[in-house]
Every structure is written in C-alpha cells, then in structure tokens.
Amino acid sequence: MIPQTIEEKLLLKKVKPTAMRLMVMEFFEKTKTAVSLRQVEDHFDYSDMTTLYRTLNTFVENKILHTIEDGTGVKKYAKCIQGCECTVDDLHYHFHCIKCEETICLIEKKVKTFELPDGFEMLEANMVVKGTCLNCRH
C-alpha cells in the first residue's frame, strides 16, 4: 500500500498524527530544500517551540526526516523519500549553494560504500557538494 495522505504516511511510520505533526509534515511535503530549525520556527511562529523541536526529533527518529550538516554550522532537515530507512544504503549526496545557501538532496546520487579497517563500522556519511545552483548562476 502506498500512503496517499499525510496522516497515512505518519501512521505507516507508527507516528501518531497530532495536529502539530500534520502541519509540520505538510510543510515538509511542500518544501523542496533542506531547512534549518530557524526556518521551521519562522514558518510556525505561532507554535510552541518545544513541541516543534520534539516533532522534528520524532520525525528524525522515525525516519520521516533526515538531518544534513552542509558545512554552515547549522543542522538542516529534509524529508526522506518513500521507503527510506536511513541506512547506509539510503545515503545520498547533498548540494549546498554558496550564494543562496539552499541545500538540496541529490537522492539519485548514492554515496558509495567502501571497506573500512577491521573493527570499524560505517553508520552515516555526510557528503556535501558546494557550488552555485542553477538559479544563482543566471
């Protein structure tokens, strides 16, 4: 079954669809770039910031969102694609525009795994390509 509604998507991940969670999920459904906590807070300026922060953490823990460290010193959040389990096989590159400072997921560009020394285990990788996006180049 492919979830159709935001509520179904949350339930599929075993996340109770509260009013705040539905609003935050709708925001991420419409957002095409990774966003910082500050950007989310600005969008939901009328909401309790603790509830908002807990919602983001719940979404990360339940593999609805993933976090990105794009080199700006600010953690950003982006929506996981359907079927993502945030495993090493799901790792992908990100592109950070140095002009507009937007960060986008390059989902089709998978991070290649490689052999680590004995006793080491790869849990995540942060692969960010920096440059200028199409909008900023013109």
MDAnalysis code that builds the backbone (N, CA, C; Angstrom):
import MDAnalysis as mda
import numpy as np

u = mda.Universe.empty(414, n_residues=138, atom_resindex=np.repeat(np.arange(138), 3), trajectory=True)
u.add_TopologyAttr("name", ["N", "CA", "C"] * 138)
u.add_TopologyAttr("resid", np.arange(1, 139))
u.add_TopologyAttr("resname", ["MET", "ILE", "PRO", "GLN", "THR", "ILE", "GLU", "GLU", "LYS", "LEU", "LEU", "LEU", "LYS", "LYS", "VAL", "LYS", "PRO", "THR", "ALA", "MET", "ARG", "LEU", "MET", "VAL", "MET", "GLU", "PHE", "PHE", "GLU", "LYS", "THR", "LYS", "THR", "ALA", "VAL", "SER", "LEU", "ARG", "GLN", "VAL", "GLU", "ASP", "HIS", "PHE", "ASP", "TYR", "SER", "ASP", "MET", "THR", "THR", "LEU", "TYR", "ARG", "THR", "LEU", "ASN", "THR", "PHE", "VAL", "GLU", "ASN", "LYS", "ILE", "LEU", "HIS", "THR", "ILE", "GLU", "ASP", "GLY", "THR", "GLY", "VAL", "LYS", "LYS", "TYR", "ALA", "LYS", "CYS", "ILE", "GLN", "GLY", "CYS", "GLU", "CYS", "THR", "VAL", "ASP", "ASP", "LEU", "HIS", "TYR", "HIS", "PHE", "HIS", "CYS", "ILE", "LYS", "CYS", "GLU", "GLU", "THR", "ILE", "CYS", "LEU", "ILE", "GLU", "LYS", "LYS", "VAL", "LYS", "THR", "PHE", "GLU", "LEU", "PRO", "ASP", "GLY", "PHE", "GLU", "MET", "LEU", "GLU", "ALA", "ASN", "MET", "VAL", "VAL", "LYS", "GLY", "THR", "CYS", "LEU", "ASN", "CYS", "ARG", "HIS"])
u.atoms.positions = np.array([
    [0.828, -1.176, 0.000],
    [0.000, 0.000, 0.000],
    [0.881, 1.251, 0.000],
    [0.640, 2.134, -0.923],
    [1.348, 3.403, -0.984],
    [0.493, 4.432, -0.257],
    [1.035, 5.041, 0.802],
    [0.256, 6.022, 1.557],
    [-0.083, 7.235, 0.691],
    [-1.311, 7.693, 0.776],
    [-1.762, 8.811, -0.043],
    [-1.809, 10.119, 0.741],
    [-2.280, 10.058, 1.960],
    [-2.431, 11.276, 2.750],
    [-1.265, 11.421, 3.720],
    [-1.113, 12.618, 4.237],
    [-0.071, 12.867, 5.226],
    [-0.322, 12.006, 6.456],
    [-1.580, 11.898, 6.848],
    [-1.924, 11.076, 8.008],
    [-1.514, 9.624, 7.788],
    [-1.773, 9.090, 6.591],
    [-1.384, 7.711, 6.283],
    [0.135, 7.539, 6.322],
    [0.863, 8.543, 5.855],
    [2.323, 8.466, 5.864],
    [2.853, 8.400, 7.289],
    [2.258, 9.191, 8.185],
    [2.683, 9.161, 9.583],
    [2.322, 7.828, 10.226],
    [1.115, 7.356, 9.986],
    [0.681, 6.087, 10.570],
    [1.535, 4.927, 10.081],
    [1.939, 4.960, 8.810],
    [2.796, 3.920, 8.259],
    [4.124, 3.844, 9.020],
    [4.598, 4.992, 9.511],
    [5.839, 5.051, 10.286],
    [5.570, 4.909, 11.785],
    [4.309, 4.590, 12.129],
    [3.886, 4.386, 13.522],
    [4.040, 5.656, 14.358],
    [3.728, 6.791, 13.736],
    [3.762, 8.087, 14.400],
    [2.329, 8.605, 14.490],
    [1.897, 8.908, 15.697],
    [0.545, 9.411, 15.917],
    [0.385, 10.760, 15.209],
    [-0.635, 10.899, 14.370],
    [-0.819, 12.139, 13.603],
    [-1.509, 13.247, 14.409],
    [-0.753, 13.904, 15.280],
    [-1.286, 15.040, 16.033],
    [-1.404, 16.243, 15.099],
    [-2.089, 17.278, 15.558],
    [-2.266, 18.477, 14.736],
    [-0.915, 19.086, 14.346],
    [0.007, 19.212, 15.297],
    [1.321, 19.790, 15.004],
    [2.092, 18.919, 14.019],
    [2.067, 17.625, 14.227],
    [2.791, 16.720, 13.321],
    [2.230, 16.792, 11.904],
    [0.939, 16.900, 11.777],
    [0.324, 17.024, 10.451],
    [0.748, 18.326, 9.781],
    [0.773, 19.421, 10.547],
    [1.185, 20.715, 9.978],
    [2.658, 20.701, 9.570],
    [3.515, 20.128, 10.415],
    [4.941, 20.077, 10.101],
    [5.180, 19.182, 8.878],
    [4.481, 18.064, 8.825],
    [4.632, 17.167, 7.678],
    [4.164, 17.851, 6.393],
    [3.074, 18.582, 6.472],
    [2.581, 19.320, 5.295],
    [3.620, 20.341, 4.840],
    [4.251, 21.013, 5.797],
    [5.317, 21.965, 5.476],
    [6.443, 21.276, 4.712],
    [6.884, 20.110, 5.188],
    [7.974, 19.397, 4.519],
    [7.544, 18.798, 3.185],
    [6.275, 18.478, 3.035],
    [5.781, 17.989, 1.744],
    [5.919, 19.082, 0.678],
    [5.763, 20.330, 1.081],
    [5.811, 21.461, 0.148],
    [7.214, 22.036, -0.013],
    [8.127, 21.699, 0.887],
    [9.474, 22.254, 0.886],
    [10.386, 21.394, 0.017],
    [11.058, 22.033, -0.919],
    [11.913, 21.298, -1.859],
    [13.384, 21.302, -1.449],
    [13.737, 22.092, -0.434],
    [15.123, 22.153, 0.019],
    [15.193, 21.756, 1.488],
    [16.398, 21.498, 1.955],
    [16.596, 21.226, 3.373],
    [16.444, 22.550, 4.120],
    [15.878, 22.490, 5.318],
    [15.630, 23.718, 6.080],
    [16.200, 23.595, 7.490],
    [16.595, 24.720, 8.035],
    [17.135, 24.767, 9.390],
    [15.995, 24.843, 10.396],
    [16.324, 24.610, 11.638],
    [15.347, 24.752, 12.712],
    [14.782, 26.165, 12.713],
    [15.640, 27.158, 12.517],
    [15.194, 28.558, 12.485],
    [14.156, 28.787, 11.381],
    [14.360, 28.205, 10.204],
    [13.402, 28.361, 9.117],
    [12.064, 27.716, 9.466],
    [12.112, 26.572, 10.126],
    [10.877, 25.906, 10.545],
    [10.186, 26.767, 11.597],
    [10.954, 27.270, 12.562],
    [10.386, 28.124, 13.602],
    [9.748, 29.375, 13.007],
    [10.398, 29.973, 12.021],
    [9.854, 31.173, 11.379],
    [8.521, 30.873, 10.695],
    [8.412, 29.700, 10.105],
    [7.167, 29.309, 9.432],
    [6.046, 29.084, 10.446],
    [6.398, 28.535, 11.595],
    [5.422, 28.222, 12.638],
    [5.583, 29.185, 13.818],
    [5.662, 30.460, 13.544],
    [5.948, 31.430, 14.594],
    [4.893, 31.498, 15.697],
    [3.736, 30.975, 15.455],
    [2.657, 30.970, 16.444],
    [2.651, 29.701, 17.298],
    [3.551, 28.795, 17.035],
    [3.550, 27.495, 17.713],
    [4.540, 27.451, 18.865],
    [4.309, 26.517, 19.770],
    [5.220, 26.274, 20.884],
    [6.505, 25.663, 20.331],
    [7.620, 26.317, 20.592],
    [8.896, 25.879, 20.026],
    [9.342, 24.518, 20.568],
    [9.022, 24.214, 21.799],
    [9.387, 22.912, 22.359],
    [8.654, 21.799, 21.615],
    [7.372, 21.990, 21.369],
    [6.584, 20.996, 20.629],
    [7.116, 20.847, 19.216],
    [7.467, 21.945, 18.603],
    [8.009, 21.918, 17.248],
    [9.322, 21.144, 17.206],
    [10.210, 21.426, 18.149],
    [11.503, 20.741, 18.209],
    [11.304, 19.241, 18.458],
    [10.404, 18.896, 19.355],
    [10.122, 17.484, 19.623],
    [9.542, 16.794, 18.399],
    [8.723, 17.511, 17.644],
    [8.151, 16.949, 16.413],
    [9.259, 16.629, 15.419],
    [10.193, 17.545, 15.238],
    [11.316, 17.297, 14.322],
    [12.131, 16.093, 14.784],
    [12.414, 16.004, 16.075],
    [13.166, 14.866, 16.603],
    [12.410, 13.563, 16.408],
    [11.110, 13.576, 16.627],
    [10.287, 12.383, 16.405],
    [10.355, 11.957, 14.949],
    [10.293, 12.913, 14.053],
    [10.356, 12.604, 12.619],
    [11.713, 12.036, 12.226],
    [12.793, 12.547, 12.821],
    [14.130, 12.009, 12.528],
    [14.245, 10.590, 13.094],
    [13.808, 10.400, 14.325],
    [13.877, 9.075, 14.966],
    [13.073, 8.026, 14.198],
    [11.979, 8.439, 13.569],
    [11.116, 7.510, 12.855],
    [11.343, 7.513, 11.348],
    [12.459, 8.093, 10.931],
    [12.899, 8.062, 9.537],
    [11.890, 8.689, 8.576],
    [11.310, 9.796, 9.027],
    [10.438, 10.606, 8.186],
    [11.248, 11.778, 7.630],
    [12.165, 12.283, 8.452],
    [13.111, 13.321, 8.059],
    [14.526, 12.813, 8.316],
    [15.471, 13.372, 7.592],
    [16.874, 13.134, 7.920],
    [17.557, 14.481, 8.090],
    [18.675, 14.477, 8.784],
    [19.406, 15.713, 9.013],
    [20.627, 15.779, 8.104],
    [21.022, 17.015, 7.846],
    [22.157, 17.282, 6.964],
    [23.035, 18.324, 7.635],
    [24.316, 18.094, 7.621],
    [25.287, 19.094, 8.048],
    [25.999, 19.538, 6.783],
    [25.640, 20.722, 6.297],
    [26.127, 21.174, 4.993],
    [27.365, 22.069, 5.065],
    [27.992, 22.129, 6.241],
    [29.199, 22.920, 6.385],
    [28.944, 24.342, 6.863],
    [27.690, 24.723, 7.045],
    [27.366, 26.077, 7.509],
    [27.356, 26.163, 9.024],
    [27.450, 25.025, 9.713],
    [27.382, 25.006, 11.162],
    [25.960, 24.906, 11.684],
    [24.997, 24.804, 10.769],
    [23.592, 24.719, 11.140],
    [23.024, 23.411, 10.600],
    [22.459, 22.600, 11.497],
    [21.839, 21.353, 11.067],
    [20.576, 21.681, 10.276],
    [20.372, 20.958, 9.171],
    [19.177, 21.147, 8.359],
    [18.399, 19.845, 8.290],
    [17.116, 19.961, 7.994],
    [16.205, 18.826, 7.936],
    [15.632, 18.721, 6.534],
    [15.492, 17.476, 6.058],
    [14.869, 17.226, 4.756],
    [14.019, 15.969, 4.862],
    [12.997, 15.906, 4.038],
    [12.080, 14.771, 4.041],
    [12.740, 13.556, 3.412],
    [12.586, 12.423, 4.061],
    [13.064, 11.165, 3.496],
    [12.134, 10.742, 2.354],
    [12.690, 10.056, 1.389],
    [11.851, 9.540, 0.316],
    [11.135, 8.281, 0.797],
    [10.081, 7.921, 0.086],
    [9.329, 6.726, 0.457],
    [10.239, 5.504, 0.435],
    [10.170, 4.720, 1.478],
    [10.970, 3.507, 1.572],
    [12.322, 3.711, 2.242],
    [12.672, 4.946, 2.540],
    [13.949, 5.226, 3.193],
    [13.934, 4.683, 4.613],
    [14.995, 4.006, 4.975],
    [15.157, 3.512, 6.342],
    [16.374, 4.151, 7.006],
    [16.940, 5.146, 6.329],
    [18.116, 5.871, 6.844],
    [19.261, 4.917, 7.182],
    [19.450, 3.937, 6.334],
    [20.575, 3.028, 6.486],
    [21.703, 3.505, 5.572],
    [22.825, 2.844, 5.633],
    [23.955, 3.186, 4.778],
    [23.546, 3.117, 3.308],
    [22.655, 2.200, 2.954],
    [22.205, 2.075, 1.563],
    [21.378, 3.265, 1.097],
    [20.818, 4.026, 2.020],
    [19.995, 5.188, 1.680],
    [20.788, 6.491, 1.607],
    [22.068, 6.463, 1.953],
    [22.875, 7.679, 1.961],
    [23.008, 8.254, 0.562],
    [22.872, 9.569, 0.469],
    [22.966, 10.250, -0.820],
    [23.721, 11.571, -0.637],
    [24.135, 12.138, -1.766],
    [24.842, 13.411, -1.745],
    [23.853, 14.556, -1.522],
    [24.389, 15.690, -1.088],
    [23.632, 16.922, -0.948],
    [24.395, 18.014, -1.675],
    [23.662, 18.994, -2.177],
    [24.285, 20.133, -2.853],
    [23.957, 21.384, -2.068],
    [24.996, 22.146, -1.713],
    [24.810, 23.404, -0.984],
    [25.268, 24.552, -1.868],
    [24.346, 25.469, -2.161],
    [24.673, 26.643, -2.978],
    [25.317, 27.701, -2.088],
    [26.490, 28.140, -2.476],
    [27.225, 29.111, -1.668],
    [26.665, 30.525, -1.821],
    [25.777, 30.743, -2.773],
    [25.181, 32.080, -2.944],
    [23.849, 32.196, -2.205],
    [22.887, 31.338, -2.523],
    [21.563, 31.438, -1.883],
    [21.495, 30.635, -0.584],
    [22.516, 29.817, -0.345],
    [22.641, 28.998, 0.860],
    [21.581, 27.911, 0.996],
    [20.929, 27.563, -0.108],
    [19.991, 26.445, -0.069],
    [20.757, 25.135, -0.196],
    [20.220, 24.110, 0.459],
    [20.797, 22.778, 0.395],
    [19.720, 21.834, -0.110],
    [20.049, 21.051, -1.125],
    [19.084, 20.108, -1.673],
    [19.648, 18.693, -1.623],
    [18.747, 17.739, -1.510],
    [19.132, 16.332, -1.551],
    [19.298, 15.907, -3.001],
    [20.366, 15.211, -3.284],
    [20.596, 14.619, -4.608],
    [20.343, 13.120, -4.460],
    [19.082, 12.780, -4.289],
    [18.681, 11.415, -3.948],
    [19.177, 10.391, -4.962],
    [19.223, 10.784, -6.216],
    [19.655, 9.843, -7.252],
    [21.165, 9.591, -7.220],
    [21.901, 10.399, -6.467],
    [23.357, 10.249, -6.364],
    [23.690, 9.573, -5.038],
    [23.763, 8.265, -5.055],
    [24.018, 7.484, -3.842],
    [25.483, 7.554, -3.433],
    [25.702, 7.584, -2.125],
    [27.060, 7.537, -1.591],
    [27.556, 6.101, -1.695],
    [28.705, 5.943, -2.301],
    [29.275, 4.600, -2.442],
    [29.892, 4.175, -1.110],
    [29.626, 2.944, -0.746],
    [30.239, 2.429, 0.477],
    [31.636, 1.931, 0.148],
    [32.452, 1.856, 1.133],
    [33.816, 1.376, 0.942],
    [34.226, 0.598, 2.173],
    [35.263, -0.178, 2.018],
    [35.723, -1.026, 3.106],
    [36.538, -0.209, 4.106],
    [36.148, -0.317, 5.362],
    [36.864, 0.349, 6.448],
    [37.821, -0.640, 7.105],
    [38.768, -0.144, 7.871],
    [39.669, -1.053, 8.588],
    [38.881, -1.983, 9.519],
    [39.468, -3.112, 9.841],
    [38.828, -4.071, 10.747],
    [38.407, -3.381, 12.039],
    [37.204, -3.715, 12.493],
    [36.694, -3.175, 13.740],
    [35.926, -1.870, 13.591],
    [35.946, -1.261, 12.399],
    [35.225, -0.024, 12.156],
    [33.891, -0.342, 11.485],
    [32.871, 0.445, 11.779],
    [31.555, 0.270, 11.159],
    [31.021, 1.623, 10.728],
    [30.657, 1.752, 9.452],
    [30.088, 2.996, 8.945],
    [28.611, 3.054, 9.295],
    [28.206, 4.118, 9.991],
    [26.804, 4.310, 10.330],
    [26.176, 5.418, 9.509],
    [26.961, 6.420, 9.184],
    [26.467, 7.508, 8.349],
    [27.633, 8.186, 7.677],
    [27.326, 8.953, 6.652],
    [28.334, 9.746, 5.957],
    [27.669, 11.046, 5.545],
    [28.437, 12.102, 5.537],
    [27.905, 13.402, 5.183],
    [28.618, 13.874, 3.927],
    [27.949, 13.739, 2.817],
    [28.559, 14.067, 1.537],
    [27.885, 15.311, 0.967],
    [28.611, 16.439, 0.985],
    [28.064, 17.711, 0.522],
    [28.937, 18.248, -0.602],
    [28.303, 18.566, -1.706],
    [28.961, 19.215, -2.828],
    [28.584, 20.691, -2.739],
    [29.558, 21.576, -2.846],
    [29.288, 23.010, -2.759],
    [29.552, 23.667, -4.101],
    [28.732, 24.655, -4.398],
    [28.872, 25.389, -5.646],
    [27.721, 26.368, -5.778],
    [27.359, 26.690, -7.010],
    [26.225, 27.570, -7.245],
    [25.126, 26.800, -7.962],
    [23.896, 27.024, -7.529],
    [22.747, 26.337, -8.132],
    [22.363, 26.995, -9.453],
    [21.469, 26.390, -10.159],
    [21.023, 26.881, -11.458],
    [20.463, 28.292, -11.351],
    [19.662, 28.556, -10.331],
    [19.067, 29.904, -10.167],
    [20.121, 30.969, -9.925],
    [21.134, 30.647, -9.158],
    [22.165, 31.632, -8.814],
    [23.179, 31.835, -9.935],
    [23.271, 30.915, -10.845],
    [24.245, 31.031, -11.937],
    [23.757, 31.977, -13.004],
    [22.479, 32.329, -12.994],
    [21.919, 33.197, -14.051],
    [21.572, 34.560, -13.537],
])
